[in-house]
């Protein structure tokens, strides 16, 4: 089993940057693909980005391509989401998740963090 905890959220002005971290417990972090998802106010949770076990494969939602970058450090059991050029529409609760496949579907992820709030002011 894997326990995940996100950090690094907060309030930032439009155009600013944040880096989210997802710390994982256990010694099997490197055996999981890691995904990032978000839920904006009044909306369903949606896919943001995902990264393969070794970090070679990365996929992004069209809405964040070129602005958000997913990465991981398996030695530190941590995944990251670097968020640049933030927009007010990026305001959401951000979740990291661990799963067996590098996919966009939330149903394919087995473990989830509690989420962290990101608020982008205009």
Backbone as numpy.savetxt, mean C-alpha at the origin, in Angstrom:
# Nx Ny Nz CAx CAy CAz Cx Cy Cz
1.07 -17.41 9.87 0.22 -16.22 9.87 1.10 -14.98 9.87
0.59 -13.92 9.28 1.32 -12.66 9.17 0.47 -11.55 9.78
1.08 -10.73 10.59 0.41 -9.53 11.11 1.04 -8.31 10.47
0.19 -7.39 10.04 0.64 -6.22 9.30 0.22 -4.95 10.01
1.10 -3.96 10.02 0.76 -2.67 10.62 1.30 -1.56 9.71
0.40 -0.68 9.28 0.79 0.46 8.45 1.19 1.65 9.31
2.04 2.50 8.75 2.41 3.76 9.41 2.82 4.76 8.34
2.96 6.02 8.75 3.43 7.04 7.84 2.35 7.93 7.26
1.11 7.67 7.62 0.04 8.51 7.10 0.02 9.88 7.76
-0.90 10.72 7.31 -1.03 12.04 7.89 -1.70 13.02 6.96
-1.54 14.29 7.28 -2.13 15.38 6.51 -1.03 16.05 5.69
-1.28 16.22 4.41 -0.30 16.84 3.52 -1.03 17.72 2.51
-0.37 18.76 2.05 -0.97 19.63 1.03 -0.86 18.99 -0.35
-1.74 19.37 -1.22 -1.70 18.88 -2.60 -0.32 19.18 -3.20
0.21 18.18 -3.92 1.55 18.30 -4.48 2.64 17.76 -3.58
2.29 17.47 -2.34 3.27 16.97 -1.39 3.49 15.48 -1.48
4.29 14.97 -0.55 4.68 13.56 -0.56 4.52 12.94 0.82
4.29 11.65 0.81 4.29 10.83 2.02 4.88 9.47 1.65
5.45 8.80 2.65 5.86 7.41 2.46 5.19 6.54 3.50
4.38 5.64 3.04 3.73 4.68 3.93 4.63 3.46 4.09
4.63 2.92 5.30 5.34 1.68 5.59 4.34 0.63 6.06
4.67 -0.60 5.78 3.85 -1.74 6.22 4.80 -2.75 6.86
4.80 -2.81 8.17 5.69 -3.71 8.89 4.98 -5.04 9.13
5.68 -6.12 8.83 5.10 -7.46 8.96 5.80 -8.24 10.05
5.02 -9.01 10.80 5.60 -9.90 11.80 5.89 -11.25 11.16
6.67 -12.06 11.83 6.95 -13.39 11.33 8.14 -13.44 10.41
8.55 -14.67 10.08 9.73 -14.86 9.27 9.40 -15.23 7.83
8.13 -15.12 7.42 7.75 -15.56 6.09 7.35 -14.40 5.18
7.74 -13.20 5.55 7.35 -12.02 4.77 7.72 -12.18 3.31
8.90 -12.69 3.03 9.39 -12.79 1.65 8.62 -13.81 0.82
7.77 -14.59 1.43 6.99 -15.57 0.68 5.63 -15.03 0.23
5.36 -13.76 0.52 4.09 -13.15 0.17 4.25 -12.01 -0.82
3.34 -11.94 -1.76 3.16 -10.72 -2.52 2.50 -9.69 -1.60
2.81 -8.43 -1.80 2.25 -7.38 -0.95 1.44 -6.41 -1.80
0.24 -6.13 -1.34 -0.62 -5.20 -2.05 -0.96 -3.99 -1.20
-1.26 -2.91 -1.88 -1.76 -1.69 -1.23 -3.14 -1.38 -1.81
-4.06 -1.04 -0.92 -5.42 -0.70 -1.30 -5.83 0.55 -0.54
-6.93 1.17 -0.96 -7.40 2.35 -0.26 -8.90 2.44 -0.32
-9.47 3.08 0.71 -10.90 3.34 0.74 -11.10 4.83 0.98
-11.62 5.49 -0.03 -11.93 6.91 0.07 -13.30 7.09 0.75
-13.56 8.24 1.32 -14.86 8.46 1.99 -16.02 8.20 1.05
-16.93 7.35 1.47 -18.12 7.07 0.69 -17.92 6.14 -0.49
-16.73 5.55 -0.61 -16.44 4.69 -1.75 -16.01 3.30 -1.29
-16.01 2.37 -2.24 -15.53 1.03 -1.95 -14.00 1.03 -1.90
-13.47 0.03 -1.20 -12.02 -0.12 -1.18 -11.54 -0.52 -2.57
-10.41 0.06 -3.00 -9.93 -0.18 -4.35 -8.43 -0.50 -4.35
-8.02 -1.16 -5.41 -6.62 -1.52 -5.60 -5.78 -0.28 -5.88
-4.56 -0.25 -5.32 -3.62 0.83 -5.58 -2.36 0.29 -6.27
-1.71 -0.70 -5.64 -0.45 -1.22 -6.18 -0.17 -2.58 -5.56
0.68 -3.34 -6.25 1.11 -4.63 -5.71 2.53 -4.92 -6.16
3.23 -5.74 -5.37 4.62 -6.07 -5.65 4.84 -7.55 -5.36
5.63 -8.18 -6.21 5.88 -9.61 -6.07 6.82 -9.90 -4.90
7.00 -11.17 -4.60 7.79 -11.60 -3.45 9.20 -11.01 -3.45
9.84 -11.06 -4.60 11.21 -10.57 -4.70 11.31 -9.12 -5.12
10.19 -8.53 -5.48 10.17 -7.12 -5.85 10.33 -6.84 -7.34
10.47 -7.88 -8.14 10.73 -7.64 -9.57 9.49 -7.18 -10.32
8.33 -7.67 -9.92 7.08 -7.33 -10.61 6.27 -6.34 -9.77
5.82 -5.29 -10.43 5.02 -4.27 -9.75 3.88 -3.86 -10.69
2.70 -3.67 -10.13 1.55 -3.24 -10.91 0.83 -2.13 -10.15
0.25 -1.20 -10.94 -0.38 -0.03 -10.34 -1.75 0.21 -10.95
-2.61 0.84 -10.16 -3.85 1.36 -10.70 -3.52 2.53 -11.62
-4.31 2.70 -12.65 -4.05 3.79 -13.62 -4.04 5.15 -12.94
-4.84 5.31 -11.91 -4.99 6.61 -11.26 -3.74 7.03 -10.48
-2.83 6.09 -10.22 -1.65 6.43 -9.41 -0.34 6.24 -10.17
-0.40 5.71 -11.37 0.83 5.47 -12.14 1.63 6.75 -12.31
2.93 6.64 -12.08 3.82 7.79 -12.22 3.90 8.65 -10.99
3.02 8.43 -10.02 3.03 9.23 -8.79 3.33 8.39 -7.55
2.86 7.16 -7.54 3.07 6.28 -6.39 4.00 5.14 -6.79
4.87 4.76 -5.87 5.84 3.70 -6.14 5.83 2.70 -4.99
5.64 1.44 -5.32 5.65 0.38 -4.31 7.04 -0.27 -4.28
7.49 -0.62 -3.08 8.77 -1.29 -2.92 8.72 -2.15 -1.67
9.77 -2.92 -1.46 9.83 -3.75 -0.26 11.28 -4.01 0.11
11.47 -4.28 1.40 12.78 -4.67 1.91 12.56 -5.95 2.72
12.86 -7.08 2.11 12.58 -8.35 2.78 13.45 -8.56 4.01
14.62 -7.95 4.05 15.47 -8.07 5.23 14.85 -7.36 6.43
14.02 -6.35 6.15 13.38 -5.59 7.22 11.91 -5.96 7.39
11.44 -6.95 6.63 10.02 -7.36 6.72 9.09 -6.17 6.53
9.41 -5.31 5.58 8.64 -4.08 5.42 8.37 -3.80 3.94
7.15 -3.39 3.67 6.78 -2.89 2.34 6.53 -1.39 2.44
6.70 -0.72 1.31 6.58 0.74 1.30 5.67 1.19 0.14
5.08 2.35 0.34 4.36 3.02 -0.73 4.79 4.48 -0.71
5.65 4.84 -1.66 6.08 6.23 -1.79 5.03 6.99 -2.61
4.52 8.06 -2.03 3.42 8.79 -2.64 3.89 10.21 -2.93
4.01 10.55 -4.21 4.43 11.88 -4.65 3.30 12.58 -5.41
3.42 13.87 -5.56 2.43 14.66 -6.31 1.01 14.32 -5.86
0.81 14.31 -4.57 -0.48 13.90 -4.04 -1.59 14.87 -4.41
-2.78 14.32 -4.61 -3.96 15.09 -4.98 -5.03 14.91 -3.91
-5.95 15.84 -3.81 -7.04 15.68 -2.84 -7.80 14.36 -3.03
-7.92 13.89 -4.24 -8.64 12.63 -4.49 -7.86 11.40 -4.01
-6.63 11.59 -3.55 -5.88 10.49 -2.93 -6.25 10.32 -1.45
-7.05 11.22 -0.92 -7.48 11.11 0.47 -8.24 9.82 0.69
-7.76 9.02 1.64 -8.36 7.70 1.88 -7.67 7.05 3.07
-8.25 5.95 3.51 -7.55 5.05 4.41 -6.79 4.06 3.53
-5.50 3.91 3.79 -4.65 3.03 3.00 -4.36 1.76 3.79
-4.51 0.63 3.11 -4.29 -0.68 3.71 -3.19 -1.43 2.97
-2.35 -2.16 3.70 -1.48 -3.11 3.05 -2.03 -4.51 3.30
-1.69 -5.41 2.40 -2.20 -6.77 2.47 -1.16 -7.75 1.92
-1.19 -8.96 2.44 -0.26 -10.02 2.00 -1.04 -11.16 1.37
-0.53 -11.64 0.25 -1.19 -12.74 -0.44 -0.22 -13.59 -1.21
-0.76 -14.64 -1.85 0.08 -15.60 -2.55 0.37 -15.21 -3.98
-0.37 -14.25 -4.52 -0.21 -13.90 -5.93 -0.16 -12.39 -6.12
0.52 -11.97 -7.17 0.65 -10.54 -7.49 -0.56 -10.16 -8.33
-1.65 -9.87 -7.65 -2.91 -9.61 -8.34 -3.58 -8.36 -7.82
-4.57 -7.88 -8.54 -5.32 -6.67 -8.14 -6.55 -6.99 -7.30
-6.94 -8.23 -7.30 -8.17 -8.61 -6.63 -8.00 -8.70 -5.12
-8.82 -7.98 -4.38 -8.71 -7.97 -2.92 -8.95 -9.35 -2.33
-9.80 -10.12 -2.99 -10.17 -11.42 -2.47 -8.98 -12.40 -2.44
-7.93 -12.10 -3.15 -6.78 -12.98 -3.22 -5.75 -12.70 -2.13
-6.02 -11.72 -1.29 -5.09 -11.37 -0.22 -5.61 -11.93 1.10
-4.71 -12.55 1.84 -5.10 -13.30 3.04 -5.01 -12.50 4.33
-4.07 -11.59 4.40 -3.83 -10.85 5.64 -3.85 -9.35 5.36
-4.42 -8.62 6.30 -4.62 -7.18 6.13 -4.17 -6.41 7.36
-3.63 -5.22 7.13 -3.36 -4.32 8.22 -4.61 -3.52 8.58
-4.59 -2.81 9.70 -5.75 -2.03 10.13 -5.99 -0.77 9.32
-4.99 -0.32 8.57 -5.14 0.86 7.75 -4.55 2.10 8.39
-4.22 3.07 7.54 -3.69 4.35 8.00 -4.32 5.46 7.17
-4.65 6.56 7.83 -5.34 7.67 7.16 -4.33 8.57 6.42
-4.67 8.88 5.19 -3.94 9.88 4.40 -4.94 10.94 3.98
-4.64 12.18 4.31 -5.52 13.29 3.95 -4.71 14.31 3.17
-5.20 14.66 1.98 -4.53 15.62 1.12 -5.42 16.85 1.00
-4.91 17.97 1.45 -5.69 19.21 1.41 -5.40 19.98 0.12
-6.42 20.69 -0.33 -6.27 21.45 -1.59 -5.76 22.86 -1.33
